Amino acid sequence: MSPPNAPWIHFLRKYGPIKSNDNCFDELIERARRRADVEAIAVPAPRVDDAVRTLTDEASPCSVILTGDAGDGKTYHCRQIWARLGGTSEAWERDDTEIPGVRQLTIGVRQLWVVRDLSELDDIKLTFFAELFKQLSNPHRTRLFLIAANVGQLHDRWKAAAAALHDRFPSGENAWTDIEAQLFGRPPSSEQAVKLFNLGRDVAEGIFENVVGAVIEHRAWERCNSCDLKEVNGHRCPILENRHRLRDGEKGRLFRDRLSDLVVLNAQNQRHFTIRQILMMVANILLGHSAAPKDRLLRCDDIADVHARGLYAQASVYANVLGENLAGRPREAFSRLARLGLGTETSNHLDRLMLHGPEDPALRERYGELVGTDAVYGDTPQWRQVRLNYLETADAEASTDFIRALRGQRQRLFFTLPKSVASEFKLWELTVYHHGGEFLELVHRVRKREAVPPAIVRHLVRGLNRVFTGRLVTDDDRLVLATSGHDSQARTSLLFDGQVDVRGDNGEAVRIVPGSRTAIALEVEWGGDDHDAPVRLDLSALRFEFLVRVGLGALPSSFSLECHEDILAFKARLLRSYDRRRRRFGNDRVIRFLEVSDDGRVRSRAMDIVPQ
């Protein structure tokens, strides 16, 4: 007899990293849900209300375009909007529509054409766009459009159609100009005929938390209560064990918070996770097992064998987060997390604890708290044996096994180390972002409009000064503007051009503000009149890490090239703005050499020019 919750687990596997038709993902999931006879996972659709208001506005309704990456929820949004406007699920699923690829619905006195994927219109592309462009130029339009397309697809097909139909419908090219502006974050024109929603901009940590909650709190889990395999000989079913670790108590909250932190770091590097990727990640966290016979994801039928053979450690929820249960090359979502270095980056304090904790009297109590209390994925028989073999033999095979096991322990500790000791053990040294915690704190403070600690600004200014001058300077209370005299991109600057006080009496300032493409930016305010706009540098997690590390005296080669060029480009913008300001005030340019005193402070020496 099949376990009682097998249909739900089978449905959940559909979200996992298995082969599927990505172009029809929403339809595939909906069919699987009906077969499993479970309620849908209520993933967020944050733009449904805005889109419905735009389409039904009594004064000036306009068409809607939903764009974003594959997996951002474009088709899902379309289906939810369709339902909100009175469309039936039967009509939505029909393949024999009057116009192939186009669903039609009457809303008020107008007809709505819905295209859930622009790639479905290959055969009638020009016919469709001709009608679209015709309606866009009609102030009394009788049709509105709801179109889902990724950015590249939208650009190529719209531009090609606009060029082909230019003589009949020049409105196509005019509308694209407005759409393109919206793609870059600018508001639509007042005469808008189309409003664009970029769903990729909405996938943030709030949505991440909602997606995780929708899965782990789903009502279908209640069926597991009557399963004979939910616990055997004191060992919980690995699927339920992983759900427990992600869901329950302070430890569950901590796990989700740390995972959310990693999602935010990626998003701040312009690598956001789509809703589909988040669902894939959660499904793999819950079901992943490196020895599972099919797709490395557990089925209910596999649990009896796991209990019989004691294969609990192979379902480690902390390895599943990074896709380490998967064979071959993992999906992009897991690759992004793996690039954070979890498991491979070292923390001397934690590594010493893991190696010598049981025997060292100074470490024994802490080892018991952080390792000994976790008998499933921490202090397991396998870990104890691997560690003992390494200490007693230290041969090549024992060393390899220990390093692999230590990698898993580091991953587990990143997600479980209590906040009270995170600073003591330098938690973020377990990732490539050693200052990731400071960056996230800064993001949260700016979003809440709280004061930014001056020390963080000074760290960044010191890093900027070292890049700007090419010297190991210590100035952190002023931004030093230096140049080589002929090339602002030069790595070493010989001439002192000027300075900006971090908190100057004349209104000058260097501060942290909300960014345009990232959550935070470093802004240089000139002070005085309003002629000189502030100069900003968007601070990604990567740039922040680079500047802080440079300010502390280290220049990691893995960061140096990309970030160094970004900072030098920022310096060039500062120098141009500073020069315009100087010319406006009529100040003469004095050639001054840049020198560095014994204490690392920058000073300048004017050069006397003797006329001949």
PyMOL commands that set and color helices and strands:
alter all, ss='L'
color gray80, all
select helices_A, chain A and resi 6-13+22-36+48-56+74-84+89-93+118-121+125-136+151-164+171-183+199-202+205-216+219-226+238-247+249-267+275-287+300-309+313-315+317-320+332-338+348-356+364-372+381-392+396-416+419-422+427-430+436-447+454-469+541-551+557-584
alter helices_A, ss='H'
color red, helices_A
select strands_A, chain A and resi 63-67+103-107+110-115+143-148+194-198+231-232+235-236+478-483+495-501+509-514+520-525+535-538+592-596+602-606
alter strands_A, ss='S'
color yellow, strands_A
deselect
rebuild
show_as cartoon
